[in-house]
Every structure is written in structure tokens, then in C-alpha cells.
Amino acid sequence: MKKILALGGRAAANLDKEISETSQEDKVTHQDVLLMVQAALQMAQRDEVLHDNEKRLIKRIVSVGHVNQQELQEIQDMSKEDISLMIDRISGKKARKAFLLTIVAVAIADDDLDPSEQEMITQLTERLGVGAIDISKHTYPEIEGLVLKFVASAKVSR
């Protein structure tokens, strides 16, 4: 009986550790939202035209993510930063997926996937390591909804 209890105790401790580690990976932080906005701005300007749907999406992310004016100004000042460098500052797997979905949403918001946008998505997908998104199987509203859900779940940590 003692052996069973000891095994159960170790299993519970391992499960507790796993949940703790997983919960860190399953959070999107406010800092992640700021990176998502920064990447969205950069992706929107990739084809040299800022379309209304792209503007609307970015405004919705800013609003839902509670990004204040000072943060927005800082993001705009850093908008030329290489997106691949931003990846190193993303908090975890869920945030990485949200980041990739944001890039995809901005790319397809104007109903025209530019070759340079597709190239960036491909490169970032490999670098983020969260699996590819088959754009042909999803509509813009679906992807936008997922992005906003991730943003809404973000914990504000200023």
C-alpha cells in the first residue's frame, strides 16, 4: 500500500509540474500582444498598401489588447525591426501560434496574398515551430476571430 501511495504521490507531483510548465506555455502576455501589433503593422506594409481591412484588424487588436497610446507609439517607432528578431521575445507556444495567426490574418485581410507575404509566412512558420496554417482551409473571419480570442486572453503585465 505504501508503494502505491508513493507512486501516486510521484505521479501527482509530475502532473503538477507538467501543469505548471504547460500553463506557462499556454499564456499570451500583454508583451506578446505588443509584438503581435508590431508584426501586424510590418506585415500590412509589406505590399506597400495599407488596406482598410488591415487597418481595422490592427485597430481591433489594439483595442481588445488594451494597448495604450504610449505603447502604440513605441511600437510604431520600432516597426522596422526584423520580425524574426521579435520571435525570440515571444513568451511561449500559444503566443507563438497567436503571432503566426496575426501575420496570416493581416496577409489575407485584403483578399490578395502577395508573394512577399507568402514568403514571410513560410519563413516565420518554420522559425516559430508551431505548425503550418493551411490558409486555403480557413476564411479571414475565422482567423481574425482566433487572433482576437488570443489577444483577449492576454494577461496585462506592465
C-alpha positions in Angstrom: 0.0 0.0 0.0 2.9 2.4 0.9 4.4 1.7 -2.5 1.2 2.5 -4.3 0.8 5.8 -2.3 4.4 6.7 -3.1 3.9 6.0 -6.8 0.7 8.1 -6.7 2.5 10.9 -4.9 5.2 11.0 -7.5 2.6 10.8 -10.3 0.7 13.7 -8.7 4.0 15.7 -8.4 4.8 15.0 -12.0 1.4 16.0 -13.1 1.6 19.2 -11.0 4.9 20.0 -12.6 3.6 19.3 -16.1 0.5 21.5 -15.5 2.8 24.3 -14.2 5.1 24.1 -17.2 2.2 23.8 -19.6 0.4 26.8 -18.1 3.5 28.9 -18.8 3.4 27.8 -22.4 -0.4 28.4 -22.7 -0.4 32.1 -21.9 -0.4 35.1 -24.1 1.0 38.1 -22.3 0.5 41.8 -22.9 4.1 41.9 -24.2 3.1 39.2 -26.7 0.2 41.4 -27.9 2.6 44.3 -28.4 4.8 42.1 -30.5 1.7 40.9 -32.5 0.7 44.5 -33.2 4.3 45.4 -34.2 4.4 42.4 -36.6 0.9 43.2 -37.9 2.0 46.7 -38.8 5.1 45.5 -40.6 3.1 42.8 -42.5 0.4 45.3 -43.5 3.1 47.4 -45.1 4.8 44.5 -46.9 2.8 45.0 -50.1 3.2 48.8 -49.8 -0.5 49.4 -49.4 -2.3 49.6 -46.1 -5.8 48.3 -46.8 -9.0 49.1 -44.8 -9.4 45.5 -43.5 -5.7 45.5 -42.4 -6.3 48.8 -40.5 -9.5 47.5 -39.0 -7.8 44.3 -37.8 -4.9 46.2 -36.2 -7.3 48.7 -34.5 -9.2 45.7 -33.1 -6.1 44.1 -31.8 -5.0 47.4 -30.2 -8.5 47.8 -28.6 -9.0 44.3 -27.4 -5.4 44.0 -26.2 -5.7 47.3 -24.2 -2.6 48.8 -26.0 -2.3 52.4 -24.8 -1.1 55.3 -26.9 2.4 55.3 -25.4 2.8 51.6 -26.3 1.4 52.2 -29.7 3.9 55.0 -30.4 6.8 52.8 -29.2 5.6 50.0 -31.5 5.4 52.4 -34.4 8.9 53.6 -33.7 10.2 50.0 -33.8 8.1 49.0 -36.8 11.2 48.4 -39.0 12.6 45.8 -36.6 13.1 42.4 -38.3 10.1 40.2 -37.5 12.4 37.2 -37.0 14.1 39.0 -34.1 10.7 39.5 -32.4 10.2 35.8 -32.2 12.9 35.4 -29.6 10.8 37.7 -27.3 7.6 35.7 -27.6 6.6 34.1 -24.3 5.5 30.6 -25.3 3.9 28.2 -27.7 0.4 29.6 -27.5 1.8 33.1 -28.0 3.9 31.9 -31.0 0.7 30.4 -32.6 -1.1 33.7 -32.0 1.8 35.6 -33.5 1.7 33.4 -36.6 -2.1 33.7 -36.9 -1.8 37.5 -36.7 0.7 37.5 -39.6 -1.6 35.3 -41.6 -4.7 37.4 -40.8 -3.0 40.6 -41.9 -1.7 38.9 -45.1 -5.2 37.7 -46.2 -7.2 40.7 -44.9 -7.1 42.4 -48.3 -8.1 39.2 -50.2 -4.8 39.2 -52.0 -1.9 37.2 -50.7 1.2 38.9 -52.1 4.2 36.6 -52.9 6.3 38.5 -50.4 3.7 37.9 -47.7 3.5 34.2 -48.6 7.3 34.0 -48.3 7.3 35.7 -44.9 4.6 33.4 -43.6 6.6 30.4 -44.8 9.8 31.6 -43.1 8.1 32.5 -39.9 6.2 29.2 -39.8 9.5 27.4 -39.8 11.1 29.7 -37.3 8.1 29.6 -34.9 7.9 25.8 -34.8 4.1 25.7 -34.1 3.0 24.0 -37.3 1.7 25.4 -40.6 -1.6 27.1 -41.2 -3.3 25.9 -44.3 -4.7 29.3 -45.5 -6.9 27.6 -48.1 -8.9 25.9 -45.4 -9.8 29.0 -43.4 -11.6 32.2 -44.0 -10.4 35.6 -43.0 -13.2 36.0 -40.3 -12.2 32.6 -38.8 -8.5 33.6 -38.4 -9.4 37.1 -37.3 -11.6 35.6 -34.6 -8.9 33.3 -33.4 -6.4 36.2 -33.2 -8.8 38.3 -31.2 -9.6 35.4 -28.9 -5.8 35.0 -28.2 -5.5 38.8 -27.7 -8.4 38.9 -25.3 -6.9 36.1 -23.2 -3.7 38.0 -22.7 -2.7 38.9 -19.2 -1.8 42.5 -18.8 1.7 42.8 -17.3 3.1 46.3 -17.5 
